[in-house]
Amino acid sequence: MLWLAYQLTGDKKYRVIAEQSVDSFAERMDNRINVDFHDMGFLYGLSCVMAYDLTGSEKARTYALKSADCLANRYQEKGRFIQAWGEMGVPDNYRLIIDCYMNLPLLFWATEQTGNPRYAEIAKIHAETAIETVFRADGTTFHTYFFNPETGARVGGVTAQGYSDDSCWARGQSWGIYGLPLYFDDSGDQSQLPLWYKITNVFLNALPSDLVSYWDLIFGDGSGQPRDTSAAAITACGLLRVEKYLKDSSVYDAAAKAIVCSMIDLYTTPQGTESTALVSDGMYNWPKEKAPEGTIFGDYFYLEALAKLIKPDIKLFW
């Protein structure tokens, strides 16, 4: 968010604080503080890759590459996927999750930087495995998919943060809506564009009257269930990202703008309140965790969508 603000305003105060955060991420990596899971793109792409791209910081580049190694080291040959979280190889952890599409750009970037094709190869293999497992035939998605650690055989899809194993977690669907265009960009392979249309139309057709999704797509108006503004923001970003691959993007462009406008009108946090969040009604893991609430990831993608609409050529990590 700091790097976005710096690009939008040119105000060096954002750059100063963002560069200080690189030191924090370096310390985190050096001391192995909660880095043994797959979300290295979210963490180090948005901080260190952006710092390197915008300032040329070699320190930022070094730690971004170290984070790519962390991600690549979670690749499981049996099953051909990047393990999401937990101790490697343990049956209860032997799974991928749809969120990881957002981490794959870090691996492609690492190949560009080093010339080592292995990073991109892992990203492509994982993406292909995910396409064959987490995307259902009806255009909905599993959040997570298990494999047999001894054989790599596919076991089945379940949810971790959605309503049920056979429902459709809204934020998971949004990761697919944004993640597939990123894969098109990085791999040069747009063969799954029909899949993108399918999952996107399912999401849009499930939206309630104000266009901000409930936390699971099984719910609609009158359900009394909480929303997830983060899923709406991520989807808006994905709709804006895919435009170059569509013969006519007008419907999806209009949908992105309508979702963002609804968030502006109905879900932005009023000034003068105690909350520091940009938008309300975010969701981490309902009903296991507190909700609704502001979320840092919801705020980030909301700001990214606004930034993209204001300055279409703004530099992003993704």
C-alpha positions in Angstrom: 0.0 0.0 0.0 2.9 2.3 0.7 4.4 1.7 -2.7 1.1 2.4 -4.3 0.7 5.6 -2.4 4.2 6.6 -3.3 3.5 6.1 -7.0 0.1 7.9 -6.9 1.4 11.0 -5.0 5.2 11.2 -5.5 5.4 11.9 -1.7 8.7 10.6 -0.4 7.3 9.9 3.0 5.7 6.8 1.7 8.9 5.6 0.1 10.9 6.2 3.3 8.5 4.0 5.4 8.3 1.4 2.7 12.1 1.1 2.5 12.2 0.7 6.3 9.8 -2.2 5.9 12.4 -3.9 3.7 14.7 -4.1 6.7 11.9 -5.7 8.7 11.3 -8.3 6.0 15.1 -9.0 5.8 15.2 -9.6 9.6 12.2 -11.9 9.3 13.9 -14.0 6.6 17.3 -14.0 8.4 15.6 -15.2 11.6 13.2 -17.6 9.9 10.2 -15.9 11.5 7.1 -17.5 10.0 8.4 -18.0 6.5 7.8 -21.7 6.2 4.6 -21.5 4.1 3.7 -20.6 0.6 2.6 -17.0 0.9 6.0 -15.5 -0.1 4.6 -13.6 -3.1 2.1 -11.8 -0.9 4.8 -11.0 1.6 8.0 -10.4 -0.3 6.6 -9.5 -3.7 4.6 -6.6 -2.5 7.5 -5.4 -0.3 10.9 -6.4 -1.6 10.2 -6.9 -5.3 8.4 -3.6 -5.5 11.3 -1.9 -3.6 13.8 -3.3 -6.1 11.6 -2.4 -9.1 11.0 1.2 -7.9 14.3 2.0 -6.3 16.9 -0.5 -7.5 17.6 -1.7 -3.9 20.0 -4.7 -4.1 19.1 -5.6 -0.5 15.4 -5.8 -1.5 16.3 -8.0 -4.5 18.5 -10.3 -2.4 15.6 -11.0 0.1 13.1 -11.3 -2.7 15.2 -14.1 -4.2 15.6 -15.7 -0.8 11.8 -15.7 -0.5 11.5 -17.3 -3.9 13.8 -20.1 -2.6 11.5 -20.6 0.4 8.5 -20.9 -2.0 10.3 -23.3 -4.4 11.5 -25.4 -1.5 7.8 -26.2 -0.7 7.4 -28.0 -4.1 6.3 -31.6 -3.7 7.3 -33.9 -6.6 4.7 -36.5 -5.5 1.6 -34.8 -6.6 3.4 -32.0 -8.4 2.3 -29.0 -6.4 3.5 -26.4 -3.9 2.5 -27.4 -0.4 0.6 -24.6 1.2 1.4 -24.7 4.9 2.6 -26.9 7.8 5.4 -29.4 8.2 6.4 -30.8 4.8 5.1 -34.2 3.8 2.7 -34.6 6.8 -0.6 -36.1 5.5 -2.7 -33.4 7.1 -0.7 -30.8 5.4 -0.2 -32.4 2.0 -2.3 -30.0 0.0 -2.4 -27.1 -2.3 -4.7 -24.1 -2.0 -6.1 -21.8 -4.7 -4.6 -18.8 -3.0 -1.1 -19.9 -4.3 -1.9 -18.6 -7.8 -1.0 -15.2 -6.3 2.4 -16.4 -5.2 3.5 -17.8 -8.6 4.6 -14.5 -10.0 7.4 -14.4 -7.5 8.8 -17.6 -9.1 8.6 -16.3 -12.6 10.3 -13.1 -11.5 13.1 -15.2 -9.9 13.7 -16.9 -13.2 13.9 -13.6 -15.0 16.4 -12.3 -12.4 18.6 -15.3 -12.2 18.3 -17.1 -15.5 17.5 -20.3 -13.5 14.5 -21.9 -15.2 13.6 -24.1 -12.2 11.6 -21.4 -10.5 9.3 -20.9 -13.5 9.1 -24.7 -14.1 7.7 -25.2 -10.6 5.2 -22.4 -11.1 4.0 -23.9 -14.3 3.7 -27.4 -12.9 1.8 -26.2 -9.8 -0.5 -24.1 -11.9 -1.4 -27.1 -14.2 -2.0 -29.3 -11.2 -4.3 -26.6 -9.6 -6.2 -26.3 -12.9 -6.9 -30.0 -12.8 -7.9 -30.1 -9.2 -9.4 -27.0 -7.5 -11.6 -25.9 -10.4 -14.9 -27.8 -10.5 -16.7 -28.5 -13.7 -19.6 -26.2 -12.8 -17.3 -23.2 -12.5 -17.0 -23.1 -8.7 -13.8 -23.9 -6.8 -12.4 -25.9 -4.0 -10.4 -23.9 -1.5 -7.9 -26.7 -1.0 -7.0 -30.1 -2.5 -5.3 -33.0 -0.8 -2.8 -35.5 -2.2 -1.5 -38.8 -0.9 2.1 -38.1 0.4 3.3 -41.6 -0.4 2.1 -41.8 -3.9 1.1 -38.3 -5.0 -2.4 -39.6 -5.9 -5.2 -37.1 -5.8 -7.4 -37.5 -2.7 -10.0 -34.8 -3.0 -11.0 -31.2 -2.5 -12.2 -29.7 0.8 -12.6 -26.2 2.3 -10.6 -24.6 5.0 -12.3 -21.2 5.2 -15.5 -21.7 3.3 -18.9 -22.8 4.5 -18.6 -26.5 3.5 -16.6 -28.8 1.3 -19.1 -28.5 -1.5 -19.9 -24.8 -1.3 -17.8 -22.1 -2.8 -15.6 -19.8 -0.6 -15.9 -16.4 -2.1 -12.3 -15.2 -1.6 -11.1 -18.5 -3.0 -13.1 -17.9 -6.2 -11.7 -14.4 -6.3 -8.1 -15.7 -6.1 -8.9 -17.7 -9.2 -10.4 -14.7 -11.0 -7.2 -12.7 -10.4 -4.7 -15.6 -10.3 -5.5 -17.0 -13.8 -4.8 -13.7 -15.6 -1.5 -13.4 -13.7 -0.6 -16.9 -15.0 -1.5 -15.9 -18.5 0.9 -12.9 -18.2 3.8 -14.9 -16.8 3.5 -18.1 -18.7 2.3 -16.7 -22.1 -0.3 -19.5 -22.1 -3.9 -18.2 -22.3 -5.5 -21.6 -23.1 -7.4 -21.5 -19.8 -9.3 -18.3 -20.8 -12.6 -20.2 -21.1 -12.1 -21.4 -17.5 -11.6 -17.8 -16.4 -14.9 -16.9 -18.1 -16.6 -19.7 -16.3 -15.4 -19.0 -12.8 -15.9 -15.3 -13.2 -19.4 -15.5 -14.4 -20.3 -17.8 -11.5 -19.0 -15.2 -9.1 -20.7 -12.3 -10.8 -24.0 -14.1 -11.1 -23.9 -15.0 -7.4 -23.5 -11.4 -6.2 -26.2 -9.7 -4.1 -27.9 -6.5 -5.0 -25.1 -4.3 -3.8 -22.5 -6.3 -5.7 -20.4 -7.1 -2.6 -20.2 -10.8 -2.1 -21.1 -12.7 1.0 -18.2 -14.8 2.5 -19.4 -17.9 0.7 -21.2 -17.8 -2.7 -23.8 -20.2 -1.3 -25.3 -17.2 0.5 -27.4 -14.4 -1.0 -29.6 -11.5 -0.1 -31.7 -12.2 3.0 -29.3 -14.9 4.3 -28.2 -12.7 7.2 -24.6 -13.9 6.6 -21.5 -11.6 6.7 -20.0 -10.1 3.6 -16.4 -10.3 2.5 -15.3 -7.0 1.0 -11.8 -8.4 0.4 -13.3 -10.9 -2.1 -15.1 -8.1 -3.9 -11.9 -6.0 -4.1 -9.8 -9.0 -5.3 -12.3 -9.7 -8.0 -12.4 -6.1 -9.2 -8.6 -6.3 -9.6 -8.8 -9.5 -11.5 -11.5 -8.0 -13.8 -9.2 -5.0 -14.5 -6.2 -7.3 -15.1 -7.7 -9.6 -17.7 -8.9 -6.9 -20.1 -6.1 -7.3 -22.6 -7.1 -11.0 -23.2 -10.8 -10.3 -24.0 -12.2 -9.4 -27.4 -14.8 -7.3 -25.6 -14.1 -6.4 -22.0 -16.9 -3.9 -21.6 -19.1 -6.1 -19.4 -16.3 -7.0 -17.0 -14.8 -3.5 -16.9 -18.2 -2.2 -16.0 -18.6 -4.9 -13.3 -15.2 -3.9 -11.8 -16.2 -0.3 -11.6 -19.6 -1.0 -10.2 -18.1 -3.2 -7.5 -15.6 -0.5 -6.5 -18.2 2.2 -6.5 -20.4 0.1 -4.2 -17.5 -0.4 -1.9 -16.8 3.4 -1.9 -20.5 4.2 -1.2 -21.4 1.5 1.3 -18.2 0.0 2.9 -15.6 2.6 3.3 -14.8 3.3 6.9 -16.1 6.7 8.0 -13.5 9.3 9.0 -13.5 9.9 12.7 -14.1 6.3 13.7 -11.6 4.3 15.7 -10.9 1.9 12.8 -7.8 2.3 10.8 -9.2 0.1 8.0 -10.0 1.6 4.6 -13.0 -0.7 4.2 -15.3 -2.5 6.6 -16.9 -5.9 6.5 -13.8 -7.9 5.6 -13.5 -11.6 6.4 -10.6 -13.7 7.5 -12.0 -17.0 8.6 -15.7 -16.9 9.6 -17.1 -18.3 11.9 -13.9 -19.5 13.5 -12.5 -15.9 13.8 -14.0 -12.5 14.6 -16.0 -11.0 11.7 -16.8 -8.7 10.1 -13.7 -6.5 10.4 -11.2 -4.5 8.5 -8.5 -6.7 6.9 -5.1 -5.6 5.6 -5.4 -7.7 2.5 -8.9 -6.3 1.8 -7.5 -2.8 2.1 -4.6 -3.6 -0.1 -6.7 -4.9 -3.0 -9.2 -2.1 -2.6 -6.4 0.4 -2.9 -4.9 -1.5 -5.8 -8.3 -1.4 -7.7 -8.6 2.4 -7.0 -5.0 3.0 -8.1 -5.5 1.0 -11.3 -8.6 3.0 -12.2 -6.9 6.3 -11.4 -3.5 5.4 -13.0 -3.8 2.5 -15.4 -0.1 2.2 -16.0 0.8 2.1 -12.3 3.5 -0.4 -11.5 2.3 -3.5 -9.5 4.2 -6.6 -8.3 1.7 -8.9 -9.9 
